[in-house]
Amino acid sequence: MAQIPSIINGVTVEFGTGVVNDVDQRVVDALMHCVRPHVAASHTLDKIFVSSAFDSHELPSRHMQHKAVDISRINGTKIVIGYPGNAETKAIVDAIQDIFESFPQRRENFGPHFKKKLGQPFVVPGHDDHIHLSVN
């Protein structure tokens, strides 16, 4: 298994208590694809907070297959608080979700900006307070 690094493209990655950082290499590749300081025009991404990887879920969740990650804070701001009220947080969340759509092995892209599975709109409850990204 791969490990999500503590720095991705110059962006600091923090982990919640209890996060088990064992993921498929494609999850790391996906984060490398869409996490970078200038992901959103006129805003700088300095830090993300991973609230879940291979933990706190049950099968058939992609998390328990080592193929998903949840991001719940952007630059220290909880997405539930900063989205959509905080322009910086909204811009960065939107950009991460938009860019993830161009990742070849993307599967699930759920968050406050939109919810898509395999590139198509998908109805799933929750995910308004974090970005959930999973890979095939």
C-alpha positions as CSV (number, residue, x, y, z in Angstrom):
1,M,0.0,0.0,0.0
2,A,1.0,3.6,-0.6
3,Q,0.9,6.4,2.0
4,I,-0.5,9.9,1.4
5,P,2.6,12.1,1.9
6,S,2.6,15.0,4.4
7,I,3.4,17.4,1.5
8,I,1.9,17.2,-2.0
9,N,3.2,19.6,-4.6
10,G,4.2,22.0,-1.8
11,V,0.8,21.8,0.0
12,T,0.9,20.6,3.6
13,V,-1.3,17.6,4.3
14,E,-2.6,17.1,7.9
15,F,-4.4,14.0,9.1
16,G,-7.3,13.6,11.5
17,T,-6.8,11.5,14.6
18,G,-7.3,7.8,13.7
19,V,-6.8,8.2,10.0
20,V,-5.2,5.1,8.6
21,N,-3.1,6.3,5.8
22,D,-2.9,3.1,3.7
23,V,-4.2,3.8,0.2
24,D,-3.9,2.5,-3.3
25,Q,-1.2,4.3,-5.2
26,R,-3.9,5.8,-7.5
27,V,-5.3,7.8,-4.6
28,V,-1.9,9.4,-4.1
29,D,-1.6,10.0,-7.9
30,A,-5.1,11.6,-7.8
31,L,-4.1,13.9,-5.0
32,M,-0.9,14.8,-6.9
33,H,-3.1,15.6,-9.9
34,C,-5.5,18.0,-8.1
35,V,-3.8,19.4,-5.0
36,R,-1.4,22.2,-5.7
37,P,-0.8,25.7,-4.4
38,H,-2.4,27.6,-7.3
39,V,-5.2,25.2,-8.0
40,A,-7.7,28.1,-7.9
41,A,-7.0,31.5,-9.6
42,S,-6.3,34.3,-7.2
43,H,-6.1,31.9,-4.2
44,T,-3.3,29.9,-2.6
45,L,-3.8,26.4,-1.2
46,D,-1.4,26.0,1.6
47,K,-2.9,23.1,3.6
48,I,-5.5,20.3,3.3
49,F,-6.9,18.2,6.1
50,V,-7.5,14.5,5.4
51,S,-10.4,13.3,7.7
52,S,-10.6,9.8,6.3
53,A,-8.6,7.3,4.2
54,F,-8.7,3.6,5.0
55,D,-10.8,4.0,8.2
56,S,-14.1,4.9,9.8
57,H,-16.2,3.2,7.1
58,E,-17.6,-0.2,6.3
59,L,-17.6,-2.3,3.1
60,P,-18.5,-1.8,0.3
61,S,-17.2,1.8,0.9
62,R,-14.3,2.7,-1.4
63,H,-12.5,3.8,1.8
64,M,-12.3,0.1,3.0
65,Q,-10.9,-0.8,-0.4
66,H,-8.0,1.6,0.1
67,K,-9.4,3.7,-2.8
68,A,-10.9,6.8,-1.3
69,V,-9.9,9.9,0.7
70,D,-12.0,12.6,2.4
71,I,-10.8,16.2,2.7
72,S,-12.7,18.3,5.2
73,R,-10.6,21.4,5.7
74,I,-9.0,23.9,3.3
75,N,-6.2,26.1,4.7
76,G,-7.5,25.3,8.2
77,T,-11.1,26.2,7.4
78,K,-13.8,23.5,7.7
79,I,-15.6,23.1,4.5
80,V,-19.0,23.2,6.2
81,I,-18.2,26.6,7.6
82,G,-16.2,28.0,4.6
83,Y,-18.4,26.8,1.8
84,P,-19.9,28.7,0.2
85,G,-19.6,31.7,2.5
86,N,-15.8,31.9,2.3
87,A,-14.7,32.9,-1.2
88,E,-11.3,31.3,-0.9
89,T,-12.5,28.0,0.4
90,K,-15.3,27.8,-2.2
91,A,-12.9,28.6,-5.1
92,I,-10.4,25.9,-3.9
93,V,-13.0,23.3,-3.3
94,D,-14.6,23.9,-6.7
95,A,-11.2,23.8,-8.4
96,I,-10.1,20.5,-6.7
97,Q,-13.4,18.9,-7.7
98,D,-13.2,20.3,-11.2
99,I,-9.6,19.1,-11.8
100,F,-10.2,15.7,-10.3
101,E,-12.7,15.1,-13.1
102,S,-9.8,15.1,-15.6
103,F,-8.0,12.3,-13.6
104,P,-8.1,9.1,-15.8
105,Q,-8.9,6.7,-12.9
106,R,-11.5,8.9,-11.2
107,R,-14.6,7.1,-9.9
108,E,-16.4,9.1,-7.2
109,N,-16.2,12.9,-6.9
110,F,-18.6,13.9,-4.1
111,G,-18.6,17.3,-2.4
112,P,-20.4,20.5,-1.9
113,H,-19.6,21.7,-5.5
114,F,-21.2,18.6,-7.2
115,K,-21.6,14.9,-6.9
116,K,-20.4,12.8,-9.8
117,K,-19.7,9.1,-10.3
118,L,-17.7,8.1,-13.3
119,G,-18.2,11.6,-14.7
120,Q,-22.0,11.6,-14.5
121,P,-24.2,13.4,-12.0
122,F,-25.0,11.1,-9.1
123,V,-27.4,11.3,-6.2
124,V,-25.8,10.5,-2.8
125,P,-26.6,11.9,0.6
126,G,-24.1,13.9,2.6
127,H,-20.8,15.1,1.4
128,D,-21.7,18.8,1.8
129,D,-19.0,19.3,4.5
130,H,-16.1,17.5,2.7
131,I,-14.7,16.4,-0.6
132,H,-14.8,12.6,-1.2
133,L,-12.5,11.4,-4.0
134,S,-12.2,7.8,-5.0
135,V,-10.4,5.9,-7.8
136,N,-11.0,2.8,-9.9
